Amino acid sequence: MDIRIVNFLRKVNSTGDSGIKIWHHILFWLVYFVFNTFRWSSLHNDFILSLKTNLIGFPIHMLLAYVNAYYLMPKFIYNKKYVHYTVFILSSLFIMLLFKYNLTYYLVSTDVMPEGPEEVNSLTMGYAVQTMIGEVYVISFFTAIKLTIDWLRESSKLHDLEKRQLKTELRFLRSQVSPHFFFNTLNNIYSLTLEKSDLAPEVILKLSELMRYLLYATKKQRQDLTSEINCIRNYIDLERIRFDNTLKIEMNISGNLDNYKIAPMLLIPLVENCFKHGASKNIGEMKIYIDLKVFDGFMNFKVSNTIPNANRALVYPIKKGGIGLSNVKKRLELGYKKTDFKLSIFEENQMFNVILKLKVI
């Protein structure tokens, strides 16, 4: 067998091309053949005639359908060579017409168009037009099925790709805690060790617990709410070292936290913003309030910090979408339904406030 024909058949039968296995092809043509045979036999009241004409016609149907769907369209239509495609498809239809006419005339009946009102014994224009239209119908039907399956397969691939990208993006967003925090903490630890402070071991332990949480929790889609709260506590304790008594932090937690889960590292960016855009830029007394309530399967998390007196404009970029809040917004949109959360950002009484209401069931 010619190597080109072998390659063509491999392409047709390949599951990688359209996701259709060979038994799908066999089943399709078998059902189509049986349906067409009985349809024409009921029309002519002659089963043998219908069987013969379909045995001659179907190999031609199949050849044209496969050549069009697997060769002509990929080569010309997909490359926008429409004129070339038109020439080749018309040539194929004309060659098919000659084959079908001669095979029918010499092997079945001299009346090559038994379904017509009159007997046709020659290659007339009417016979040519109706036969070619019939072939176009078969080709279109087969090609439409293939294109639909190809589209579904590509949509499935795209959906899988989007899911993988979503997971990758979520992992990246979950892992985004300011590297400046770690540098500052390490510098603080260094200072404590130079002073031989008894706080050094405790600070190192808290940093270790926080880093362990960042390393392992970010791999999970949901984390225990209690673990997230403990992470926030460690974070706050480490940040306290940087500030003197001018920073006042108040944290209140109420409600039953057991058995509730949350996207890991979702709340820390909100707390981090209080230090990054509030405490580190404030002149004078600085206050940070953190309030978390759990009720009826919802968590209400509020963080507030004093707006820097030196330059209030520095806070406004947060409101418009600073890195921390942009991170949280995107993670909420990627990981939760729109009806499962509400994020509010506002200023009130010289305080910058962020409130997150989240379904935690």
HUJO-V624613 format. One record per backbone hydrogen bond with DSSP energy under -0.5 kcal/mol. CO is the residue of the C=O (numbers start at 1). NH is the residue of the N-H. Records with the same first field share a line. If there is no record, write none. Layout:
CO=NH ; NH
This chain:
2=5 ; 6
3=7
4=8
5=9
6=10
7=11
8=12
9=13
10=14
14=17 ; 18
15=19
19=21
21=24 ; 25
22=26
23=27
24=28
25=29
26=30
27=31
28=32
29=33
30=34
31=35
32=36
33=37
34=38
35=39
36=40
37=41
38=42
39=43
40=44
41=45 ; 46
46=50
47=51
48=52
49=53
50=54
51=55
52=56
53=57
54=58
55=59
56=60
57=61
58=62
59=63
60=64
61=65
62=66
63=67
64=68
65=69
66=70
67=71 ; 72
68=73
71=75
72=76 ; 77
73=78
76=81
77=80
80=82
81=85
82=86
83=87
84=88
85=89
86=90
87=91
88=92
89=93
90=94
91=95
92=96
93=97
94=98
95=99
96=100
97=101
98=102
99=103
100=104
101=105
102=106
103=107
104=108 ; 109
110=112
113=116
119=121
120=112
122=124
124=128
125=129
126=130
127=131
128=132
129=133
130=134
131=135
132=136
133=137
134=138
135=139
136=140
137=141
138=142
139=143
140=144
141=145
142=146
143=147
144=148
145=149
146=150
147=151
148=152
149=153
150=154
151=155
152=156
153=157
154=158
155=159
156=160
157=161
158=162
159=163
160=164
161=165
162=166
163=167
164=168
165=169
166=170
167=171
168=172
169=173
170=174
171=175
173=176
175=177
178=181 ; 182
179=183
180=184
181=185
182=186
183=187
184=188
185=189
186=190
187=191
188=192
189=193
190=194
191=195
192=197
193=196
197=200
198=202
199=203
200=204
201=205
202=206
203=207
204=208
205=209
206=210
207=211
208=212
209=213
210=214
211=215
212=216
213=217 ; 218
214=218
216=219
217=220
223=262
224=228
225=229
226=230
227=231
228=232
229=233
230=234
231=235
232=236
233=237
234=238
235=239
236=240
237=241
239=242 ; 243
240=243
244=247
246=248 ; 286
247=249
248=288
250=290
252=292
254=294
255=257
257=260
260=225
262=223
263=266
267=270 ; 271
268=272
269=273
270=274
271=274 ; 275
272=276
273=277
274=279
275=280
278=281 ; 282
279=282
282=284
286=248
287=306
288=250
289=304
290=252
291=302
292=254
293=300
295=298
297=360 ; 361
298=295
299=301 ; 358
300=293 ; 302
301=356
302=291
303=354
304=289
305=352
311=314
312=315 ; 316
313=317
315=318 ; 319
316=320
317=321
318=321 ; 322
322=326
323=327
324=328
325=329
326=330
327=331
328=332
329=333
330=334
331=335
332=336
337=340
338=341
340=359
342=344 ; 357
344=355
346=353
348=351
350=307
351=348 ; 353
352=305
353=346
354=303
355=344 ; 357
356=301 ; 358
357=342
358=299
360=261
